[in-house]
Amino acid sequence: MLDQLVREIRAILQEAARESLSAGWAELRSEFDVEPALFLEPMRLEAAPLVVHFDSEDMLLCSPGRSGMMCEFFTEEGDDLHASVRGLATAVVAGNYSERVRLGSVAIEAKWLAEEREVTMLHNVLEVPGSTDKGWRSVSYEPF
């Protein structure tokens, strides 16, 4: 089942980045050292990469951008999993993915449009005392 999921997500990433891949502006790599992972890497640092780790047959970990963001998608979501990954990949490639980083902390908030709705995810590895009072620094990415 995991092999099938890897092929399906690879097809989604290829579809989202077809023009960039064919023009040589991005590359799609696969690595299977520890667990399967797909890397959609733009050739320009101003654009956001997207890494998809197949943590298990139950969960995908997507790491968009260059700030350490991590988005979790669960395979029990069925077709919603494909729609979620497709929306994120399309936003990353189109430059419609943005992040903001809380000053003085490791908190990252990501936003993107997927199927005409705004998706917001927060990734916070640990709580830093006093950081909730601080502002945010915006991070935006160019299209592939």
N, C-alpha and C positions, 0 to 999 in steps of 0.2 A: 504494500500500500504506500509506503514512503517513497518508493521509486516513482510511482504514478503521481504523487503529490509534487515531487521535485520536477517532473516533466511539465505538469500543469502550471506551476509557478514560473518556471523558466519561460514557457510560452507567453505568459502574462507580461513578464519583464521584456521579452523580445518585442512583443506587440507594442508596448508603451514606448520603447526606445528604438523602434525599427529604423527611423531616419537617422538618428544619431549613430547607431551601430554601423549602418551601411556607409555613412559618410566618414567614419573613422573618428568621430568625436567622443565615442564611448566604447567600452569593452565589457563583455559579459563573461565572467570566469566562474568556473565551478571548482570547489575544493572539497575533498572528502576525507581529510586527515582524521578528524575526531568525529564530526558529524557533517552531513551534507551542508554546504553553504554556497549561495550564489552571490556574486559581487557585480553590481552594475556601477561601473566607475567612469565618470566623465573625465575627459582628458584635461579639462580646465578646473582649477581649484575653486573658481567662483561658483561652480555648479555643485549641487549636492550629490554625493554617492548614495547608493542604497544597498545594504547587505541583508540577505535573508538567510537566517540560520534555521535549519530544520532541527529544533531541539529534540523533538520526539515525533511520533506519529500523531500526537495530540496537540502540539503547539509549534507555532512559527514565531521566531523573534526577528523583527525587522528593525534594522538600525539605519535610519535615514540621517543625512546631514553629517556634519563634521564636529559636532559638539558632544557626542556620546549619548544621543537619544536612543531609547529602546522602546519599541511598541510590541505588545504581545497580542497575537491572534490565535484563537483556538480552533482546531479542526472540527470540533463538535458543532461549530457554527455553520457547517455545511457550505452551501453556496455563498453565504455571507462572508466566509473566509476569502473566497476568490474575489468577491466584490471589494472587500477591504484592502486586499493586496493590490488589486488593479487600481483602485482609487489612489492609494499611496504612491504607487509607481508612476502613475500618470501625473500626479501633482509634482513629484520630484523631478521628472523629466521636463515638465513644462515650466518649472521655476515657480510653481504655486505653493510650494512647501516652505514654511517659515518656522523659525524657532525663536524663543526668547529664553535667556539664561538669567536666573536670579542672582543678583550681585552678592558676593560673599558666601555663596553656597554652591551646591552641585545640582540644584533643581533646574530642570529643562522642561519647557512647555512647547509642544509642537502643534501647529495648526495647518490644515490643508482642506481643500474642497474635494468631496467625494460624492458623486451623484447628486449634485446641487445642494448639498448640506455641508456645513462646516464641521470638521472633526477636530477635537482638541484632546490631546493626551499629555499627561504630566508624568515625568520620570524623575524620581527623587531617591537617590541611593541611601542618603542619611540626612537626618534633620540637623541643621546647624543652628544652635541657639542664637537668637537675635537676627537671623537672616530674613525672617518674614516681614520685617519692617523696611527692608531695603528694596530698591527698585529693580527693574529688569533691564537687560541689555538685549536689543533685538538683533537677530541674525537672519539675513535673507539670502537667497540663492538665485543665481541666474538660471535661465533655461539651458538645457543641454544644447 
